[in-house]
Amino acid sequence: MTESPLPYALPDKLDPGLAETLAYWRGLIRGKASSMPYWDDVKLPDMGSRADRVMLVAAFEKPERFRFEIVGGGIASRYGEELPGRFADEIDIRAPLEFFRAQASVTVEGRAPTYYAGDGYGRLILPLWGDGHIGMLLCAFSDI
């Protein structure tokens, strides 16, 4: 049986800022025993100027939901409303969060990074492990 390609697959070439975030995420992986970093290893201040274009989103199972925890200023400004503490299924769908729930769901189910190209921006979602499951997502945006 052959594996199907992952929806929201990473492109061959990422925007430099997104590539930097992906390299940061890969650098947090603890050896060969894990395919993704633990969420408590992510330190947003370590991301420097990129921190304005990233957010941390909690991932819940049964029912599957996604809650915005930390949202960079560039993302909040582009969206136009406060997001921390809100669930993705409670917000209006508009830039830069079109197809966010679908992409986040694929990231959790596929246990791998995903990418979405919106109108004038790109979005990278990276899974983070903790407490025996993917419990957090590191999301990065380009051109916000």
Beta strands, then each sheet from edge to edge (+ up, - down):
strand 1: 54-60
strand 2: 65-71
strand 3: 114-118
strand 4: 121-130
strand 5: 133-142
sheet 1: 2+ 1- 5+ 4- 3+
end
